[in-house]
Amino acid sequence: MTTMFAVRAHARGGPDQLVYEQAPRPAPGPGEVLVAVKAASMTPQELTWPETWTYTPDGSGPERTPVTPSHEFSGVVAATGADVDSPAVGEAVYGLIPFTLNGAAAEYVVLPADVVAAKPDTLDHDHTAALPLAALSAWEALREHAAVQPGQHVLVLGGGGGVGMYVVQLASALGARVSATAAAGDLEFVEGLGAEQAIDYKQPNLADHVRDVDVVVDVAGAAAQAQAWPVLRPGGILVAIAAPPEQQEAERHGVRATYFIVKPDREALRAIAELVDAGKVRAVLDRVLPLAETRSGYEALEHGRRRGKIVIHVAD
């Protein structure tokens, strides 16, 4: 087999550029695996990222078209390149594809072997594909940047969102006390994820509802950050995913602040899979679409509210 079906964009743009078509089937090189994709999922703004269209994270260098979107996947290893000892052909895996490579809105995808991990045993491929970017973002925020410890108080700004729901679940699984802001319609949902306290994000003064927080994880943006500084205890940390924090504000309040962009991480994926299989983390899907309707999924990301991931079902 030398061809496959894939969704590709031949020029920069939004969902209107996406075409479902036949494309060359890739072959794995040294250190790479070829994965038969079972499911993939999409991320808001993905088509606006500079690294989606070039070979470098800062967007410099030549254009990388045609491109295939959707960098989160679940599937089965179909072939391996030279120097790959693991994973083996036939193993069910999941992962986050580096953003400068083609994504998984295709029947097959090639990616580095060292960024994939065995998928959770208790989830199907559709639910597994909803995990990588959001759950890895939550893990990196809590474990690598905040080093959250049992008993600490974690406040999640935007606990009902695509990443926030995993921050709530993972913080709770790590033994932290969790508070979270969310839209009024999501408060009960967020509590069901493990938050001890869910706060309407429209409340005029966050400090009236929560204080002495050890860690704030911001997935809501700069406006939410402005209310968060006073609720942090001295020496606490604000970890921002949505927008870089104001370092002057951090210094003024005697706290630390950092911002990061998620990266593929095999060991973190393994830890997340263990928590999923232990029943401590669950995947949330908004809808599942066939590969041929990928374009409509990206259009839906630009309009209206969702709860959970839009997932592409590629194959049974």
C-alpha positions in Angstrom: 0.0 0.0 0.0 1.6 3.3 -1.1 -1.4 5.7 -0.5 -3.8 6.5 2.3 -6.6 8.9 3.0 -5.7 12.0 4.9 -7.0 15.5 5.6 -4.5 18.1 4.3 -4.1 21.9 3.7 -2.1 22.9 0.7 -2.0 26.6 1.7 -2.1 28.6 4.9 -5.5 29.4 6.3 -8.4 28.1 8.4 -10.7 25.1 8.1 -11.6 26.2 4.6 -8.2 25.0 3.4 -8.7 21.4 4.7 -9.2 18.8 2.0 -10.0 15.1 2.5 -8.0 13.3 -0.2 -5.6 10.5 -1.1 -2.0 11.1 -0.1 1.3 9.2 0.0 1.6 6.8 2.9 4.7 7.7 4.9 7.4 5.3 5.8 9.3 5.4 9.1 12.9 6.4 9.2 15.6 5.6 11.8 14.1 6.1 15.3 10.6 6.4 14.0 7.4 4.4 14.0 4.5 4.2 11.6 1.2 4.2 13.4 -2.1 3.1 11.9 -4.3 5.8 13.4 -7.5 4.7 15.0 -8.5 8.2 16.4 -7.1 11.7 16.5 -8.3 14.9 18.2 -8.1 18.6 17.3 -7.1 21.7 19.3 -8.5 25.2 19.0 -6.2 27.7 17.2 -4.0 24.8 15.9 -4.3 26.1 12.3 -3.0 29.5 13.4 0.2 28.2 15.0 3.4 29.1 13.1 4.9 25.7 13.7 1.9 24.1 12.0 3.1 25.5 8.7 6.9 25.4 9.0 9.7 23.2 10.3 10.6 25.3 13.3 8.8 26.2 16.5 9.2 29.9 15.8 7.7 29.6 12.3 10.9 30.5 10.5 12.1 28.6 7.5 10.4 27.3 4.4 6.7 26.4 4.2 5.8 22.8 5.1 2.7 22.4 2.9 0.7 20.3 2.4 0.2 19.8 6.1 -1.9 17.4 8.1 -3.5 18.6 11.3 -4.5 17.0 14.6 -1.4 16.2 16.8 -3.1 13.9 19.4 -3.7 10.3 18.4 -4.4 6.8 19.5 -3.5 3.9 17.2 -1.5 0.7 16.6 2.1 0.5 15.5 2.2 -0.7 11.9 6.0 -0.6 11.3 9.2 0.6 12.9 12.3 2.1 11.5 15.9 1.2 12.2 17.1 1.4 15.8 13.6 1.2 17.3 13.4 -1.4 20.1 10.1 -0.1 21.6 7.2 0.1 20.9 6.7 -3.1 18.9 4.6 -3.7 15.8 1.0 -4.4 16.9 1.3 -2.4 20.2 -1.6 0.0 20.9 -0.1 3.4 21.6 -1.0 7.1 22.0 0.8 10.4 22.1 1.4 14.0 21.2 3.1 14.5 17.8 5.6 17.3 17.7 3.9 20.4 16.2 6.5 20.8 13.4 5.5 17.4 12.0 2.4 16.2 10.2 -0.5 15.3 12.5 -2.8 12.3 12.7 -5.9 13.3 10.7 -4.9 10.5 8.4 -4.9 6.7 8.2 -1.2 6.6 9.0 1.3 8.9 10.7 5.0 8.7 11.2 6.6 10.1 14.4 9.5 9.6 16.8 9.3 6.4 18.7 10.5 8.0 21.9 7.4 10.2 22.3 4.7 7.5 22.2 3.5 5.3 25.1 1.2 2.4 25.6 -2.4 3.5 25.6 -4.6 3.1 28.7 -6.1 -0.4 28.8 -9.4 0.8 30.0 -10.2 3.3 27.2 -11.1 2.9 23.6 -9.1 4.7 21.0 -11.6 7.6 20.6 -11.4 8.5 24.3 -7.6 7.9 24.4 -7.1 10.4 21.6 -8.7 13.1 23.7 -6.0 12.9 26.3 -2.5 13.7 25.1 -2.2 17.5 24.7 -4.6 18.5 27.4 -3.5 15.9 30.0 0.2 16.5 29.2 -0.4 20.2 29.7 -2.0 19.6 33.1 0.8 17.2 34.1 3.6 19.5 33.1 2.0 22.4 35.0 1.4 20.5 38.2 4.4 18.2 38.3 7.2 19.9 36.5 6.6 23.6 37.2 4.6 23.6 40.4 5.9 20.3 41.9 2.5 19.9 43.6 2.5 18.0 46.9 -0.3 16.2 48.7 -2.3 18.5 50.9 -1.4 21.7 48.9 -4.2 24.0 47.7 -4.5 24.3 43.9 -6.7 26.8 42.2 -7.5 26.2 38.6 -8.6 29.2 36.5 -10.9 27.8 33.8 -11.6 24.3 35.4 -14.3 23.5 32.9 -12.2 24.0 29.8 -10.3 21.5 27.6 -7.1 21.6 29.7 -8.6 22.8 32.9 -10.7 19.7 33.4 -7.5 17.6 33.4 -5.8 20.0 35.8 -8.6 19.5 38.2 -8.5 15.7 37.9 -4.8 15.4 38.1 -4.4 17.8 41.0 -7.0 15.8 42.9 -5.3 12.5 41.9 -2.0 13.9 43.2 -3.6 14.5 46.6 -4.1 18.3 46.4 -7.1 20.3 47.6 -8.7 21.7 44.4 -10.7 24.9 43.9 -11.6 26.0 40.3 -13.4 28.8 38.5 -15.8 27.9 35.7 -18.9 29.1 33.9 -22.1 28.8 35.9 -23.3 26.0 33.8 -20.1 24.0 34.4 -19.9 24.3 38.2 -21.5 20.9 39.0 -19.4 19.3 36.2 -16.2 20.7 37.7 -17.1 19.4 41.2 -17.7 16.0 39.7 -14.1 16.1 38.4 -12.7 16.4 41.9 -12.9 20.1 42.8 -13.8 20.7 46.4 -15.0 24.2 45.5 -16.3 25.5 42.1 -16.6 29.3 41.7 -18.5 31.2 39.0 -15.8 33.0 37.1 -18.0 36.0 36.9 -17.9 36.6 40.6 -16.5 40.2 41.0 -13.8 39.4 43.7 -12.1 36.0 43.7 -10.5 36.7 47.0 -14.0 36.6 48.7 -14.1 32.9 47.9 -10.6 31.5 48.1 -7.3 32.5 49.7 -3.9 31.2 50.8 -3.5 29.1 47.6 -0.2 27.3 47.0 -0.6 26.9 43.3 -2.7 28.7 40.6 -2.9 27.1 37.2 -4.2 29.5 34.7 -5.9 28.2 31.5 -8.3 31.1 31.2 -6.0 34.1 30.3 -4.8 37.5 31.4 -8.1 38.8 32.8 -8.4 35.8 35.1 -4.8 36.2 36.2 -5.4 39.7 37.5 -7.7 38.4 40.2 -5.5 35.5 41.1 -2.4 37.3 42.5 -4.0 38.3 45.8 -5.2 34.8 46.6 -1.8 33.2 46.4 0.1 32.7 49.6 3.6 34.3 49.8 6.0 32.1 48.0 3.3 30.4 45.9 3.4 30.0 42.2 1.2 30.8 39.2 1.7 28.5 36.3 0.2 30.0 33.1 -0.8 28.0 30.0 -3.1 30.5 28.3 -1.0 33.7 28.4 2.4 34.7 29.8 2.0 36.2 33.3 3.1 39.7 34.4 6.4 39.1 36.2 6.1 42.6 37.9 2.8 41.5 39.4 4.4 38.3 40.7 7.2 40.2 42.3 4.8 42.7 43.8 2.9 39.9 45.5 5.9 37.9 46.6 5.1 34.9 44.4 6.6 33.1 41.4 5.1 32.9 37.9 5.9 30.9 34.8 4.6 30.1 31.4 5.2 27.1 29.1 4.1 25.4 25.9 3.5 21.7 26.3 5.9 19.2 24.8 5.7 15.5 24.1 6.7 13.4 27.1 6.6 9.5 27.1 7.1 9.1 30.8 4.3 11.6 31.6 2.0 9.7 29.2 2.8 6.5 31.0 1.9 8.1 34.3 -1.3 9.5 32.9 -2.3 6.1 31.5 -1.8 4.5 34.9 -4.1 7.1 36.5 -6.7 6.6 33.9 -6.6 2.8 34.4 -6.9 3.4 38.2 -10.1 5.3 37.6 -8.6 8.7 38.8 -8.7 10.5 35.4 -11.4 10.2 32.7 -11.5 11.5 29.1 -14.3 13.9 28.1 -15.6 13.9 24.5 -17.7 16.6 23.0 -18.4 14.7 19.7 -16.8 12.1 17.4 -16.6 12.6 13.7 -15.4 10.4 10.8 -12.1 11.4 9.1 -13.9 12.7 6.1 -15.7 15.3 8.3 -12.6 16.7 9.9 -13.1 20.1 8.3 -16.5 20.5 10.0 -14.8 19.7 13.4 -12.3 22.5 12.9 -15.2 24.8 11.9 -17.0 23.9 15.2 -13.9 24.8 17.2 -14.2 28.4 16.0 -17.9 28.8 17.0 -19.8 28.0 20.2 -19.0 26.3 23.5 -18.0 22.7 23.9 -17.3 20.4 26.7 -14.4 18.1 26.0 -12.6 17.2 22.8 -13.8 16.9 19.2 -12.4 13.5 18.2 -11.9 12.1 14.7 -12.7 8.4 14.4 -10.3 7.1 11.7 -10.7 3.4 11.9 -12.2 0.6 14.0 
